[in-house]
Amino acid sequence: MNSVISIADRTFWVGVNDYDTALFEALWPLPMGVSYNAYMIVDEKTALVDTVKGCYFSVYLDKVKNLLPEGRTVDYLIVNHMEPDHSGAIEALREAFPEIQIIGNSKTAEFLKDYYGLKDNIRVVSEGEIVSLGTHQLSFFPVPMVHWPETMVTLDKNTGTLFSSDAFGGFGALNGGIFDDEVDTAYYEDEVLRYFSNIVGRYSSMVQRAISKLKAQDFGIIAPSHGPVWRSNPSHIVDLYDRWSKQETESGAVIVYGSMYGNTQRMMESLARGLVEKGIEKVRIHNISTSHISFVIRDIWRFKGVVLGSCTYNTELFPPMKQVLSALDNRMIKDRILGVFGSYTWSGGALKELQEFAGKCNWMKVDPVIEAKGSPSEIDLEKCRELGRNLAEKLTK
Ligand code: FEO
């Protein structure tokens, strides 16, 4: 998909797909790839909205050059966001078009200096300020912490296109189509939520502020910096981000467990049975030794019920389960219903730490709490089933 694609009047997608990177931000797996969307507006002046990850510069540059009318140069680069998946080609772009003026806010200017040593030919814009390209009038709205403090969005009032940066974006390369009406949006939704919950979710209150601010603007196309361009049903992606940033949940349960020898796993299976016996169909199970934490966080973001079960390792919580607790704390996940269980052989430890977490997190708790010594007894397993049934009752109330 190397050709440029028109998204509105004289407005083009000049982004790239990344099917190669294993870990986004060196942390998050990309089984479906990711797109770095960038855009170009060709008017009396030409403007680029964002660049792409540095290693894809030549693909991006080819597209830009294809669109440039004979004898013209690129006049402006609008930097909505400085994270290097979007800013990584700025220096190379400046070498290709030395006269290009960079447009950003005061924080953008600070980060341009910090990351690339750039200080010259930067125009600092304030909220609502207009830059005219001729017919196209661009205005800028800061959306701090969605996802960095300098992040802003750019609105082209003439085409009603909102270049929304990370907001309303998600993982998943664009497999041939780029618009919501030409791709299977359901295919992308899990990856949009995984992106949202792991990367932006911590800043949900700022997402709410951004949505309030943007709803006052008139736009018909949302062109984010990752994932599909929403031209047919932009309110769908706004609604998803709105719901998720309010931490609205679905009725269902996520069981995250750590088990070295299968004992804690047997407890998990009894618990899951209890949930299903009481009518919960949406049960998601993660073995924390094999599920990447980003999928765990995604599912916990979606569902109301959470059960954490862990074996004991060296008198403490199983190490990968510690990472789960830390991630839940960091994402400020709230208002869930929590159950816990654990196991040990000669000394407890795991359940104690899970209970400490339960005491701190201010979520609703559900009983019983179960701790098995060695292999779980029939009584232990029945208690796990009871925990599942009790959780189901709370979820369906
Ligand atoms: Fe897609 Fe926060 O960068």
Boltz pocket constraint, residues with backbone or C-beta under 6 A from the ligand:
constraints:
  - pocket:
      binder: B
      contacts: [[A, 81], [A, 83], [A, 85], [A, 86], [A, 147], [A, 148], [A, 166], [A, 225], [A, 226]]
      max_distance: 6.0
